[in-house]
Amino acid sequence: MTNMKTLLALIALSAAATSLAAPTTPTILDAKPSAIVDLLKNEGYKPEFKPGDDKTSPSITVKSEGNSFYLYFTGCKDGVCKRLSTTNGFERPSKADDLAAKITAWNAKWYSQAYEEKDGSVYLDASYVLTGGFTAANFLAWFDAYKTEYDEFTNTIY
């Protein structure tokens, strides 16, 4: 009888350990602007959503730590979008003599990409693929990484 109790206890412990170790399947969110807006709200942000029209795509402005981040949806059809890009523009740096070299070095090292316009303004961009849906954790990791790179970029260029 003791062996039976021990066996049952081991089976119960094994089942409990298996259920704890079993990976959970993340929820795949629809590739819709409303899903991003809701996710940002749930994280404590106050996203400003612009639905777009015949000439413009939907967009979101998010403020974080005194900075504004501009998120633009592309490839949207029937409310579902293929990509989300963030773009931030900066005035020409006062010390711009080696700006091209700094931008080239940045682009070789970081995921986000920088470029200079003809008027001297500088932009930092990053894209996130929405096709097929996305997970909350993945999107938030991408957005946090962009915010970190944004801070590093401003320290590097300015």
C-alpha positions in Angstrom: 0.0 0.0 0.0 2.8 2.4 0.8 4.4 1.8 -2.6 1.0 2.6 -4.2 0.7 5.9 -2.3 4.3 6.8 -3.2 3.6 6.0 -6.8 0.4 8.1 -6.8 2.3 11.0 -5.1 5.1 10.8 -7.7 2.5 10.8 -10.6 0.8 13.8 -9.1 4.1 15.7 -8.7 5.1 14.8 -12.2 1.8 16.0 -13.6 2.1 19.3 -11.6 5.7 19.8 -12.8 4.7 19.1 -16.4 1.8 21.6 -16.2 4.1 24.2 -14.7 6.8 23.6 -17.3 4.4 23.6 -20.3 4.8 26.7 -22.4 1.8 28.9 -22.8 0.7 30.0 -26.3 0.6 33.7 -26.5 -2.5 35.4 -27.9 -2.1 36.6 -31.5 -3.6 40.1 -31.8 -5.2 41.3 -35.1 -3.1 43.6 -37.2 -5.4 46.5 -36.7 -4.6 50.0 -35.4 -7.2 49.5 -32.7 -5.3 46.6 -31.3 -2.1 48.7 -31.0 -4.1 51.6 -29.4 -5.7 49.2 -26.8 -2.3 47.7 -26.1 -0.7 51.1 -25.5 -3.5 52.2 -23.3 -3.2 49.0 -21.2 0.5 49.8 -20.7 -0.4 53.3 -19.4 0.3 55.4 -22.5 -2.2 57.9 -23.8 -2.1 57.2 -27.6 -3.6 59.8 -29.9 -5.2 57.9 -32.8 -5.8 59.4 -36.2 -7.9 57.1 -38.4 -6.5 58.4 -41.7 -8.6 59.0 -44.9 -8.4 58.5 -48.6 -5.0 60.3 -48.7 -3.4 59.3 -45.4 -2.9 56.1 -43.5 -3.9 55.7 -39.8 -1.4 56.9 -37.3 -0.8 57.1 -33.6 1.2 59.7 -31.5 2.5 58.4 -28.2 4.2 60.5 -25.6 6.8 58.9 -23.3 9.3 60.5 -21.0 8.9 63.9 -22.6 9.3 62.6 -26.2 6.7 62.1 -28.9 6.8 59.0 -31.0 4.9 58.9 -34.3 3.6 55.5 -35.4 2.3 55.2 -39.0 0.4 52.2 -40.4 1.0 51.1 -44.0 -0.6 48.5 -46.3 -4.0 48.8 -44.7 -7.0 47.2 -46.3 -10.4 46.7 -44.6 -8.9 47.8 -41.3 -6.0 45.4 -41.2 -2.5 46.7 -41.8 0.7 45.1 -42.9 3.3 47.3 -41.2 3.8 49.9 -38.5 6.7 52.3 -38.8 7.9 54.9 -36.3 9.6 58.1 -37.5 11.1 60.9 -35.5 12.6 64.0 -37.1 15.3 66.2 -35.6 16.7 69.6 -36.5 20.1 69.7 -38.1 22.7 69.3 -35.4 24.8 72.4 -34.6 28.0 70.2 -35.0 27.2 68.7 -38.3 30.7 68.5 -39.8 30.8 64.7 -39.4 27.1 64.0 -39.5 27.3 61.7 -42.5 29.9 59.5 -40.7 27.8 59.4 -37.5 24.7 58.4 -39.5 26.6 55.7 -41.4 28.1 54.3 -38.1 24.6 54.4 -36.5 23.1 52.5 -39.4 25.8 49.8 -39.3 25.2 49.2 -35.5 21.5 49.7 -34.7 18.2 48.2 -35.9 16.6 51.6 -36.3 17.9 53.5 -39.3 18.8 57.2 -39.7 19.0 59.5 -42.7 19.6 63.2 -43.5 17.2 65.2 -45.7 18.4 67.8 -48.2 17.4 70.6 -45.7 19.7 69.1 -43.1 17.0 67.6 -40.9 17.7 64.1 -39.6 15.2 61.3 -39.2 15.3 58.0 -37.2 13.0 55.2 -38.4 12.1 51.6 -37.5 9.5 49.3 -38.8 7.4 46.5 -37.3 5.7 43.8 -39.4 2.1 43.2 -38.5 1.2 40.8 -41.3 -0.4 37.7 -39.7 -0.9 39.4 -36.3 1.4 40.0 -33.4 1.8 39.4 -29.7 1.7 42.0 -27.1 5.1 41.1 -25.7 6.7 41.2 -29.1 5.3 44.6 -30.0 6.1 46.1 -26.5 9.7 44.8 -26.8 10.0 46.4 -30.2 8.6 49.7 -29.0 10.8 49.7 -25.9 13.9 49.0 -28.1 13.0 51.9 -30.4 12.7 54.3 -27.4 16.1 53.1 -26.1 17.6 53.6 -29.5 15.9 57.1 -29.8 17.6 58.1 -26.6 21.0 56.7 -27.7 20.6 58.4 -31.1 20.0 61.8 -29.6 23.1 61.3 -27.4 25.1 60.2 -30.4 24.1 62.9 -32.8 23.5 65.8 -30.4 
